[in-house]
Structures are given as C-alpha cells and as structure tokens.
Amino acid sequence: MAAIEWSSELSVGIQDVDTEHQNLVRILNDLDEAMRAGKGSRIMEDILTRLLEYTVSHFESEERLMKESEYPKLQLHQSLHRQLVEKAVKLQKTFRNSGRRITRETMDFLKYWLTNHIMVDDMAFGKYYTKRSRAGSSGQDPEGSQP
C-alpha cells in the first residue's frame, strides 16, 4: 500500500502544479516502499536526495507562478517552503549520521507535511489562481469589480 494515494482531493486545480505534486507523491511512495522493504542505505539515500532535489525544483516553479499571479501570500508561502527544505536537509544529515536508516517517524512527518501543505496552503493558492484566471478572462479583477 502506498504511503499517499493521489486523489482529486489533492488537486489544486492548476495542471502543472498538480503534475509536480503527483511526482512528489510518487517519490515519497518510492521512499516508503524502499524503507518497508529494507532496501540498502545507498538506494534510500538516492531516493531521499531525489525527493529533496525535486522538492526544491517544485517550490521554485510554484513560487514563480505565485509571483506572476501576484499572490498576496507569496512571502508566507516562501517561508513555509524554506522551513520544509531546512527540515528535509536536517533529515538527510540525520540519515547519513545515524546508521543510514529512515524511521517510520520520518516517513510520517514527510507524508503529513506533503498532504497538509497541498490541502491547506497550495489549495488556497489554487483557489486564488483560478479566481484570478477567470476574472482576467472576463475583464474583471480578482476582487470582482468591473474595470
């Protein structure tokens, strides 16, 4: 069983962002599967590195879209992203220094953080972005006033 099952509940309504989220879920599931199967530390480290690198790339892409759409909570969102990257780097260092094992606690944290971040923070952006896109195509500003 996968750590996270992708569903429409995780869709923020922005195809590129959803595709990147699906990739993050896939990598996290790979890490969970490797942990449960007792895969070697080298494989685990490779997957953890891939997760960290893809996460950084995804955050850059997401923040660029937020900036382009003038998302008012961009700075807060960037702060959340920085916090996760810092935590992930610490997890990676702990992994390297602690017998190269990923614990269930670590997996639970990663799973919780990813699903919670998507369903709360990214979902708020998705709603803003969708509303702004509709308003832009109808000649209205995102707040609903006429030009």
ZADO-1210 file (C-alpha; in nm, 4 decimals, padded with zeros to 6 digits):
<atoms>
<atom x="00.0000" y="00.0000" z="00.0000" code="MET" pos="1"/>
<atom x="00.1296" y="00.3437" z="-00.0927" code="ALA" pos="2"/>
<atom x="00.2088" y="00.5995" z="00.1769" code="ALA" pos="3"/>
<atom x="-00.0067" y="00.8513" z="-00.0119" code="ILE" pos="4"/>
<atom x="-00.2720" y="00.7721" z="-00.2693" code="GLU" pos="5"/>
<atom x="-00.3203" y="01.0532" z="-00.5205" code="TRP" pos="6"/>
<atom x="-00.6820" y="01.1617" z="-00.5443" code="SER" pos="7"/>
<atom x="-00.8841" y="01.4572" z="-00.6675" code="SER" pos="8"/>
<atom x="-00.8838" y="01.5858" z="-00.3074" code="GLU" pos="9"/>
<atom x="-00.5160" y="01.6707" z="-00.3572" code="LEU" pos="10"/>
<atom x="-00.5745" y="01.8573" z="-00.6839" code="SER" pos="11"/>
<atom x="-00.5267" y="02.2323" z="-00.6550" code="VAL" pos="12"/>
<atom x="-00.6766" y="02.2889" z="-00.9992" code="GLY" pos="13"/>
<atom x="-00.3546" y="02.4024" z="-01.1691" code="ILE" pos="14"/>
<atom x="-00.2374" y="02.1268" z="-01.4020" code="GLN" pos="15"/>
<atom x="00.1383" y="02.1963" z="-01.3827" code="ASP" pos="16"/>
<atom x="00.1295" y="02.2173" z="-01.0031" code="VAL" pos="17"/>
<atom x="-00.0837" y="01.9026" z="-00.9781" code="ASP" pos="18"/>
<atom x="00.1594" y="01.7146" z="-01.2038" code="THR" pos="19"/>
<atom x="00.4514" y="01.8201" z="-00.9849" code="GLU" pos="20"/>
<atom x="00.2584" y="01.7198" z="-00.6719" code="HIS" pos="21"/>
<atom x="00.1888" y="01.3789" z="-00.8264" code="GLN" pos="22"/>
<atom x="00.5625" y="01.3394" z="-00.8892" code="ASN" pos="23"/>
<atom x="00.6390" y="01.4312" z="-00.5273" code="LEU" pos="24"/>
<atom x="00.3835" y="01.1755" z="-00.4085" code="VAL" pos="25"/>
<atom x="00.5407" y="00.9137" z="-00.6362" code="ARG" pos="26"/>
<atom x="00.8918" y="00.9805" z="-00.4997" code="ILE" pos="27"/>
<atom x="00.7670" y="00.9766" z="-00.1408" code="LEU" pos="28"/>
<atom x="00.5925" y="00.6459" z="-00.2098" code="ASN" pos="29"/>
<atom x="00.9175" y="00.5096" z="-00.3563" code="ASP" pos="30"/>
<atom x="01.0969" y="00.6099" z="-00.0371" code="LEU" pos="31"/>
<atom x="00.8294" y="00.4484" z="00.1803" code="ASP" pos="32"/>
<atom x="00.8395" y="00.1278" z="-00.0235" code="GLU" pos="33"/>
<atom x="01.2204" y="00.1121" z="-00.0038" code="ALA" pos="34"/>
<atom x="01.2058" y="00.1666" z="00.3723" code="MET" pos="35"/>
<atom x="00.9454" y="-00.1050" z="00.4275" code="ARG" pos="36"/>
<atom x="01.1328" y="-00.3482" z="00.2001" code="ALA" pos="37"/>
<atom x="01.4566" y="-00.2927" z="00.3910" code="GLY" pos="38"/>
<atom x="01.6412" y="-00.1656" z="00.0841" code="LYS" pos="39"/>
<atom x="02.0045" y="-00.0746" z="00.1219" code="GLY" pos="40"/>
<atom x="02.1155" y="00.2622" z="00.2510" code="SER" pos="41"/>
<atom x="02.2523" y="00.3674" z="-00.0891" code="ARG" pos="42"/>
<atom x="01.9122" y="00.3220" z="-00.2532" code="ILE" pos="43"/>
<atom x="01.7435" y="00.5030" z="00.0356" code="MET" pos="44"/>
<atom x="01.9893" y="00.7905" z="00.0133" code="GLU" pos="45"/>
<atom x="01.9392" y="00.8190" z="-00.3632" code="ASP" pos="46"/>
<atom x="01.5610" y="00.8393" z="-00.3221" code="ILE" pos="47"/>
<atom x="01.5894" y="01.0878" z="-00.0344" code="LEU" pos="48"/>
<atom x="01.8214" y="01.3041" z="-00.2457" code="THR" pos="49"/>
<atom x="01.5814" y="01.2817" z="-00.5409" code="ARG" pos="50"/>
<atom x="01.2926" y="01.3862" z="-00.3125" code="LEU" pos="51"/>
<atom x="01.4870" y="01.6837" z="-00.1792" code="LEU" pos="52"/>
<atom x="01.6051" y="01.7992" z="-00.5227" code="GLU" pos="53"/>
<atom x="01.2604" y="01.7634" z="-00.6796" code="TYR" pos="54"/>
<atom x="01.1019" y="01.9446" z="-00.3861" code="THR" pos="55"/>
<atom x="01.3358" y="02.2423" z="-00.4305" code="VAL" pos="56"/>
<atom x="01.2655" y="02.2498" z="-00.8055" code="SER" pos="57"/>
<atom x="00.8893" y="02.2266" z="-00.7443" code="HIS" pos="58"/>
<atom x="00.8995" y="02.5085" z="-00.4892" code="PHE" pos="59"/>
<atom x="01.0835" y="02.7333" z="-00.7353" code="GLU" pos="60"/>
<atom x="00.8253" y="02.6587" z="-01.0049" code="SER" pos="61"/>
<atom x="00.5323" y="02.7127" z="-00.7694" code="GLU" pos="62"/>
<atom x="00.6735" y="03.0378" z="-00.6314" code="GLU" pos="63"/>
<atom x="00.7357" y="03.1692" z="-00.9838" code="ARG" pos="64"/>
<atom x="00.3691" y="03.1073" z="-01.0662" code="LEU" pos="65"/>
<atom x="00.2661" y="03.2779" z="-00.7426" code="MET" pos="66"/>
<atom x="00.4810" y="03.5801" z="-00.8224" code="LYS" pos="67"/>
<atom x="00.3467" y="03.6028" z="-01.1779" code="GLU" pos="68"/>
<atom x="-00.0112" y="03.5940" z="-01.0481" code="SER" pos="69"/>
<atom x="00.0665" y="03.8458" z="-00.7702" code="GLU" pos="70"/>
<atom x="-00.0366" y="03.6040" z="-00.4969" code="TYR" pos="71"/>
<atom x="-00.0719" y="03.8137" z="-00.1796" code="PRO" pos="72"/>
<atom x="00.0531" y="03.5298" z="00.0462" code="LYS" pos="73"/>
<atom x="00.3700" y="03.4666" z="-00.1556" code="LEU" pos="74"/>
<atom x="00.6111" y="03.5611" z="00.1242" code="GLN" pos="75"/>
<atom x="00.4335" y="03.3400" z="00.3762" code="LEU" pos="76"/>
<atom x="00.4336" y="03.0518" z="00.1291" code="HIS" pos="77"/>
<atom x="00.8034" y="03.1022" z="00.0571" code="GLN" pos="78"/>
<atom x="00.8692" y="03.0902" z="00.4309" code="SER" pos="79"/>
<atom x="00.6832" y="02.7580" z="00.4578" code="LEU" pos="80"/>
<atom x="00.8866" y="02.6224" z="00.1686" code="HIS" pos="81"/>
<atom x="01.2149" y="02.7315" z="00.3280" code="ARG" pos="82"/>
<atom x="01.1145" y="02.5654" z="00.6559" code="GLN" pos="83"/>
<atom x="01.0456" y="02.2349" z="00.4818" code="LEU" pos="84"/>
<atom x="01.3701" y="02.2442" z="00.2850" code="VAL" pos="85"/>
<atom x="01.5633" y="02.3159" z="00.6072" code="GLU" pos="86"/>
<atom x="01.3868" y="02.0261" z="00.7799" code="LYS" pos="87"/>
<atom x="01.4496" y="01.7948" z="00.4829" code="ALA" pos="88"/>
<atom x="01.8211" y="01.8840" z="00.4787" code="VAL" pos="89"/>
<atom x="01.8384" y="01.8062" z="00.8527" code="LYS" pos="90"/>
<atom x="01.6633" y="01.4736" z="00.7903" code="LEU" pos="91"/>
<atom x="01.9141" y="01.3936" z="00.5186" code="GLN" pos="92"/>
<atom x="02.2058" y="01.4738" z="00.7521" code="LYS" pos="93"/>
<atom x="02.0492" y="01.2650" z="01.0286" code="THR" pos="94"/>
<atom x="02.0064" y="00.9792" z="00.7822" code="PHE" pos="95"/>
<atom x="02.3737" y="00.9962" z="00.6883" code="ARG" pos="96"/>
<atom x="02.4873" y="01.0165" z="01.0523" code="ASN" pos="97"/>
<atom x="02.2548" y="00.7639" z="01.2158" code="SER" pos="98"/>
<atom x="02.3224" y="00.4340" z="01.0508" code="GLY" pos="99"/>
<atom x="02.1530" y="00.5381" z="00.7276" code="ARG" pos="100"/>
<atom x="01.8003" y="00.4447" z="00.8274" code="ARG" pos="101"/>
<atom x="01.4739" y="00.6233" z="00.7670" code="ILE" pos="102"/>
<atom x="01.2343" y="00.5799" z="01.0539" code="THR" pos="103"/>
<atom x="00.8568" y="00.5494" z="01.0465" code="ARG" pos="104"/>
<atom x="00.8510" y="00.8834" z="01.2322" code="GLU" pos="105"/>
<atom x="01.0390" y="01.0476" z="00.9436" code="THR" pos="106"/>
<atom x="00.8035" y="00.8964" z="00.6859" code="MET" pos="107"/>
<atom x="00.5002" y="01.0045" z="00.8862" code="ASP" pos="108"/>
<atom x="00.6379" y="01.3597" z="00.9030" code="PHE" pos="109"/>
<atom x="00.7032" y="01.3722" z="00.5264" code="LEU" pos="110"/>
<atom x="00.3612" y="01.2276" z="00.4471" code="LYS" pos="111"/>
<atom x="00.1832" y="01.4657" z="00.6846" code="TYR" pos="112"/>
<atom x="00.3751" y="01.7692" z="00.5660" code="TRP" pos="113"/>
<atom x="00.3166" y="01.6999" z="00.1968" code="LEU" pos="114"/>
<atom x="-00.0549" y="01.6255" z="00.2235" code="THR" pos="115"/>
<atom x="-00.1211" y="01.9065" z="00.4708" code="ASN" pos="116"/>
<atom x="00.0764" y="02.1594" z="00.2671" code="HIS" pos="117"/>
<atom x="-00.1088" y="02.0650" z="-00.0515" code="ILE" pos="118"/>
<atom x="-00.4542" y="02.0554" z="00.1062" code="MET" pos="119"/>
<atom x="-00.4187" y="02.3802" z="00.3015" code="VAL" pos="120"/>
<atom x="-00.1523" y="02.6129" z="00.1634" code="ASP" pos="121"/>
<atom x="-00.1411" y="02.5084" z="-00.2004" code="ASP" pos="122"/>
<atom x="-00.5189" y="02.4706" z="-00.2167" code="MET" pos="123"/>
<atom x="-00.5558" y="02.8342" z="-00.1065" code="ALA" pos="124"/>
<atom x="-00.3249" y="02.9379" z="-00.3885" code="PHE" pos="125"/>
<atom x="-00.5157" y="02.7187" z="-00.6351" code="GLY" pos="126"/>
<atom x="-00.8418" y="02.8922" z="-00.5471" code="LYS" pos="127"/>
<atom x="-00.6795" y="03.2349" z="-00.5787" code="TYR" pos="128"/>
<atom x="-00.5197" y="03.1440" z="-00.9109" code="TYR" pos="129"/>
<atom x="-00.8421" y="03.0011" z="-01.0546" code="THR" pos="130"/>
<atom x="-01.0428" y="03.3028" z="-00.9426" code="LYS" pos="131"/>
<atom x="-00.7810" y="03.5389" z="-01.0852" code="ARG" pos="132"/>
<atom x="-00.7709" y="03.3486" z="-01.4154" code="SER" pos="133"/>
<atom x="-01.1493" y="03.3613" z="-01.4504" code="ARG" pos="134"/>
<atom x="-01.1590" y="03.7292" z="-01.3574" code="ALA" pos="135"/>
<atom x="-00.8830" y="03.8067" z="-01.6077" code="GLY" pos="136"/>
<atom x="-01.0650" y="03.6335" z="-01.8924" code="SER" pos="137"/>
<atom x="-01.3909" y="03.8123" z="-01.8078" code="SER" pos="138"/>
<atom x="-01.2363" y="04.1570" z="-01.7835" code="GLY" pos="139"/>
<atom x="-01.2813" y="04.1742" z="-01.4049" code="GLN" pos="140"/>
<atom x="-01.0142" y="04.1999" z="-01.1451" code="ASP" pos="141"/>
<atom x="-00.9848" y="03.9106" z="-00.8977" code="PRO" pos="142"/>
<atom x="-01.1784" y="04.1044" z="-00.6366" code="GLU" pos="143"/>
<atom x="-01.4797" y="04.1078" z="-00.8663" code="GLY" pos="144"/>
<atom x="-01.5041" y="04.4769" z="-00.9530" code="SER" pos="145"/>
<atom x="-01.5570" y="04.5876" z="-01.3112" code="GLN" pos="146"/>
<atom x="-01.2731" y="04.7666" z="-01.4938" code="PRO" pos="147"/>
</atoms>
